[in-house]
Amino acid sequence: MMDGASLLQTAAGAVLAGLSRAVTGVRPIWAGTGPNGRQRIYFANHASHGDFILVSTCLAPPERARTAAVAGADYWNAGAVRRFIAGKLLRTVLVERNWVERAADPMQVMLSALDAGQSLIFFPEGTRNMTEEPLLRFRSGLYNLACARPDVELVPCWIENMSRVLPKGAVLPIPLLCRVVFGTPVALQEGEDRKVFLDRARNALLTLAPNRDGTRR
């Protein structure tokens, strides 16, 4: 039986999923994999604070209930409302990005969530992409997670249009159609170099991005 916090999070997830579908008409495109019940790290492009909600919306309720987004503590701890949303409604895994001032190692925080049975939504760029480039360089986090937990499936997922639905500074979303494309899982090869793996994972994500005419790369 779920406790009060779990019931609140499940209800909040269902409400947000419903609102997300109403505003964006989002639908998942399972291009390289499908739901299989395995523990996963969904790694995605990042251009909006609503990105993780869109990915979560595309998951079946049981998978959504055990999947948490990794997000910056500096943003989500800034104010009581954000803390409530992140901690009570969304069960967000908060990591401290300021390596000088942080009190907890971000890697240990994420590994603890995985060890507790959670799947994660992870943004390997490390911050929102506000440039004209389709994808920023990946930081080392995805490689470190792959090394530490090789049995967790790494699934690339490309989020389309969310940066236009909820641009930086916006309070209310703009209704636009969105999609989340789930690609073929990526696995760390034995002895694979960090840069080689991160480049390969980044390319796997980029191949899911649409061309200007809407077709796949």
Secondary structure as UniProt FT lines:
FT   HELIX           4..24
FT   STRAND          27..30
FT   STRAND          40..44
FT   TURN            49..50
FT   HELIX           51..57
FT   HELIX           61..65
FT   STRAND          67..72
FT   HELIX           73..76
FT   HELIX           80..84
FT   HELIX           85..89
FT   STRAND          93..95
FT   TURN            99..101
FT   HELIX           106..115
FT   TURN            116..117
FT   STRAND          119..122
FT   TURN            124..125
FT   HELIX           141..148
FT   TURN            150..151
FT   STRAND          153..160
FT   HELIX           162..165
FT   TURN            168..169
FT   STRAND          179..182
FT   TURN            190..191
FT   HELIX           194..206
FT   TURN            207..208
FT   TURN            212..213
//
